[in-house]
Amino acid sequence: MAETKDLLPDPRAESPAEIVSRRELLAELRRAANAWPTPEREVFELYFVEGFEPDEVAMILGQPVSRVRDLIESGVVF
């Protein structure tokens, strides 16, 4: 038998409107990133989209961690 708590939305869950907004923003950022130089675009995709940590991004790209961190922190990949 279902209980009332089973029928209430989870307050931690994103609303459908938030999910759509996030996807649209990500699509716009990806379109903008297409014009960026390859290193910045790769860092953006791996760090902000895929969720890798800076040291993982550096390992994947064969770049020094300091370079990856500099790109993330300087806003070059925004």
N, C-alpha and C positions, 0 to 999 in steps of 0.2 A: 504494500500500500504506500502511495506517495505521501510525503509529508509536506507541509507548507514550505519549509526551508529548501526542499528540493525544487520548488517551483519559482523561487526568487532568483533573480540574476546575481551572479557573483560580482560584488563591488570592485574586485581587483581586476576583472576582465575588461578589456577595451570594448567600447561600444562599436557597433558596425560603422558609424560615422567616423570614429577615430581611426579605425583600421583603413578605411578608404582614404582618409586624409593623409595618413602616413604613407600609404602606397603611392598616392599621387605625388607627394613631396619627393619620395625616393626616385620616382620616374623622372621628375624634373631635374633633380640633382644628377642623375645618370646622363641625361641629355646634355646638361652643362659640362659634365666631366669629359664628354667626348672631345671637347676642344682643348682640354688640358694636355700638357706633355705626359708621355707615358708613365714616368715614375710617380707623378702626383696622382694620376688616374688609378694606377695599381694600388697605391697606398690607400686611397679613398675606398676602393672596392673591398679590399681585404680588411681594413680596420673598421670603417663605418658601416659597410653593408654586410660583410660576412662575420664580423665580430671577433676577428683575430686580435690577439694582444700585440703590442709593438715588437716584442722580441720574436714572435711567430711570423709577423709580416716581414721583418728583416731576414729571417731564415729563408722564407719562401722566395723572397726577391733577391737574395744574395747581397743585401745591402747592410751596412753597419746599423746597429740599433740606434745610434745617435742620429744618423741621417733620417731614419724613419720617424723618430720622436720629434726631430726638428720640423719635418713636414707637417706632422699632426699638430704640434703646438703653435706653429707659426700661422696657421690658418691658410696655408697655401693650398691645401686640399679641400677647402670649404667652398 
